[in-house]
Amino acid sequence: MRRGLTAVAVLVAVTAGCGTEDGGDTVVAGTPPATPYAGPLYVPATDSDKSGAAGRALECDGKTYESGGADAWSKGDGGRTPEGGLRTYFDIEQPDVPRTGYRVERRADGRVLFSYDVDGRTKVAVVVAKDQKNRPGWGPETSASCDPAELPASFTEAHGYEIWTDKDGKRVPTTVVSSSVGAAHCDWQKAHFLQTGEGKKGRLYARDPDKVLPSEMLTAAYDGDVRLPASARDTGYRYQDWQLWLTPDASKAYVRTPDAVEAWPALKHGAGCL
């Protein structure tokens, strides 16, 4: 459900610097869409959908990636203005979304909808409200965001996301395929992880040429030069010069590079370390 017919005034000009409680460069004038969101700014959360009005305001190409309500906070933590409330959202929730470039899309019923748009479509939405129960001052009520693949490349690259593309060069949702360097706090920077799918259908694979991962994590050893199995199919997914090939048994992922075909074994469990 998205975009009604009412017009909206967009407020607050961009300023330089790190941003202040009254918005700073967090909120910009932006360009209002032809048909801004006109639905209610308060939508009760349910067990199956905690995104509230923020979720309704999104314009994702795929599914909503993250959403939720806000926890309680103490007096003095909330903002003095709606723009300060948006900054409270960043301070309290620490979301992995852009922190600048938001605009006021709508004000109604003591609430303000802030949106972060890409090509005129809302990819991050935050509804802030004032003096709610256990939430003094202005602060987040609901928030929701689209998959990181729908955010600008400048943001995803700066935050370590490795966004794959399909055969047509379109960015693929991270819930379909994604990869990342191993965690520094585990001392796994020389390893690489590849996730395909999500939930019970998801598979996690590892590239470990330097053997920095515990062997008990892996279902087999990594091999940097193998023959591509006859049953392997080209998924069409690409990341830089990597090509992802998969087989029906899903025990290994095959990554074709300009130099060789690598076999990345599946992990027995997750990729966490103590």
N, C-alpha and C positions, 0 to 999 in steps of 0.2 A: 504494500500500500504506500503510495508516494505521490507527492506533488499535487496540491490543489490549485486554486485559481486566483488567490488574493495576492496583491503586490506587497512588498515589504521594503522599508527603509533600511539601508545598511549603514552602520555607524562606525565611528572611530577610525581615524587615519593611522597609517603605519608610522612608527617612529623608530629611530635607531637604538642600538644598545641591547642589553640583555632582557629588557622588559621589566615593568613595574607592576604593582598590584592592580593598577587601573588599566592594565592591558599591555601597554607598550607595543612591541612588535608581535606580541601573541595574537592580537586582533587587528585585522586590516579592513580597509574599505571594501575591497573586492568588487566583484560584479554580480549583482543579484540575478538569479535565473528568471526566465520568463514566467515560470509558474512555481513559486516557492512552496515549501511544505505548508499545508493549511490544516492539518489534522490537529488533534488535541495535544497539548504539551504535557499533560499528565495522563499516563496510561498505567494502571496498576500492574505490577509485575506478577508473574505466575511462576509455578515451579518449572514449567517448560520454557518460559520466555521471560527473562529478567531484563530485557533491553528497553522495555517501556516505550515512551515516545521517541527516544533516540533511535531505536531500532526501526521504527516506522519512517523516520526521516532519511534513512540511508538509501543510496542508489547504487547498490553493488551489482556487478556483473554476475557474481556467483552468490554463495551463501554468506551470511553474516559471519565474520571471523571471531570477534570477541564482543562481549556485551555484559552489562551488569549494572547494579545499583551501587550506591556508595555506603561505606561504613560510617559509623558515628564519629564525631570529632569534638574537641573541646572548644570553649569560648576563646576567641583569638585566632583559631585556625582558619575560620571562614573568611571570605573576602568582604570588603566594605561595598563593593560594586559587583555587578554581574561579571565584569572582566576579571576582577579579583577572584570571583568564584571559579572561573575557568582555570586560573592559575592554581587554585586550591585543588582542583581535580588532578593537575599534573603532580603537585607536591604529595598528595595523599595516595593516589592510585598508582603513580609511576608507570603510566601506560607506555607501551612501545609504539607510539604514533608521533607524527610531527607535532612540535610544540609552538610553531609559529604559522601564520597564514590563515587563521580562523576569521570568520565574519559572523556578525549577528544576522541570522536568517529570520528570526521571528521573536516577538515579545508578546506574551499573553498570560493572563491568570497568575501573575507574580512569578513567572518563569521566563527564561531566555534560552532560545535554541542557538547554539554556536555550531557552525558547520565548516569542515575543511573540504574543499572541492578540488576535483581533478577534471579538467575539461568540462567544467560546468555541472558536474555530478558529485553529490555529497558522498564522501568516502569515510569520513569520521564525523560523528554527531555527538554533541554533549548538551544535555539539558541541565541548566543550573537553576536552583530555587533558593529562596531566602527564608531563614529561620524555621526550618523544618524540625521535627522531633529529633532531639539529640544531635542536631546539626546547626548550631548557631551561625549566623552570618550567611553570606552567599557561598554556595558550593554545589558540587555535582549531585544530581538526583538520579539520572540514568545516562549511560553512555554506550556507544556501539561503534564498531569499525568494520570495514571491509577487509578482505585478505590483503596482506602486505604487497602482493603482486599488483594490486590496483593502486598502490601509492607511487609517487614519482621515483624514478630510478635514482635520483640524487639522494633521496632519503634511504632507500633500501641498501644502496651500496655503502653509504656512510655508516649504516648500522649493522653491517655484516651479513645481510640477507643475500643468498645466492639464488636469484630468480631465474628459473629455466624458461625456455621458450618452446613452442610447439613447431610443427612443420611449416606453419605459415609465419613464424617469427613472432607470434603473440605470446605475451607473458603468461605463464601457467600458474594457477593458484598453488600456494605452498602446501595446501592440503592434498594436492595431487602428486607433486614431486618437489622436493627441496633438498638442499645440501648445505653443509656447514663445516668449518674447521673445528677440530676437537677443542674442548674446553681448556683454557689456559690453567685454571686452578687444578685441573687433573694432570697437567703437564702432557696433554695430548695434542699439542698444536701441530705435530707432524702427521697426525691422523686426520681422516676426513670421513664424515658421515653422510649417508644418502637415505632419505625417507621417501617411500612411495606409498600413497594412500594414507588412510587414517583409520583409527579404531581397530577393530579386530581384523580388518582386511589390510591394515597397514603393515609394511615391512621396513626394517631398518638394516642398512648395510654399512660396511666400513672399508675404507682404503687405509692400509696400515703397512706401507713399505718398510718403515723403520722399526716395526714390531714394538710400538710403545703401548699398545693395548694389552691387557691381560688375556692370555690365550683362552682362558675359560669363558670369555665373553663371546668368542667367535665360534661359529659352527664349522668353520674350516679356515685354512690359512689363506691370506691374500696372495694373489698371483698377478704379477705385473706384465706377463706376456703369455697369453693363452690363445688357442684356436677358438674362434667363435663357434659355438655349437650350432648344428644344423637346425635345431628347434628354436633358436633365438630369433626374435622379431625386433625390428627397429621401432621403438615407441614414437620416434619423431621428436623426442624431447632433447633439447640441446642446452648446454651451459658453456659459453665460450667455445673451446674446441673439443669439448666432450660430447659424445653421442651415447644415449642410454639404450641398451638392448636388454630384453628380458626373455626368460624361458618359462614354460608352463609350471615347472616345479618351484620356482621362486626361491631356490636355495642360495642363488648367487645373482648379483646384478653384473652385467657386462658393460663396461664403459670403454667405448672406442675412442682412442686419441689419434693424433696424426702419426704416432710412432708405433702403437701396439694396441692390443685389446687387453684390458685389465679385468680380472675376476674379483669382484668385491663380495666377500662372504656375508651372509645374513648374521645378525647378532642373535644370541640365545635369549637375551633379555634386553633391557633398556641400555642407554649409553651414559648412565650416571656413575659417579665415582664417590668414594668416601672422603 
